[in-house]
């Protein structure tokens, strides 16, 4: 009786494992296809690539300030201390650099339309 129960329990466990694996694979496919994650990922990669190219085209002084602010997550005051510059200079470089990035992004969107 104990052997029959053991074999039956193993059969049930094996069947359950097969079905749960199949269900999880189907759920993964549905989640990828249903939400459009692949298309969104491609768009985000293209935008990231374009932003990196735009950053490289900025003058070094503007690129440095923007990189420290957004990637280093430093405030204007911290950037001024780090670069030994007046805060007004940091703000001016930031404003000019962001305007150039914005204009470049707008130009790219106009071309795509």
Buried (B, 14 or more C-beta within 10 A) or exposed (E): EEEEEEEEEEEEEEEEEEEEEEEEEEEEEEEEEEEEEEEEEEEEEEEEEBBEEBBEEBEEBBBBBBBBBEEEEBEBEBBBEBBEBEEEBBBBBBEBBBEBBEEBBEEBEEEEE
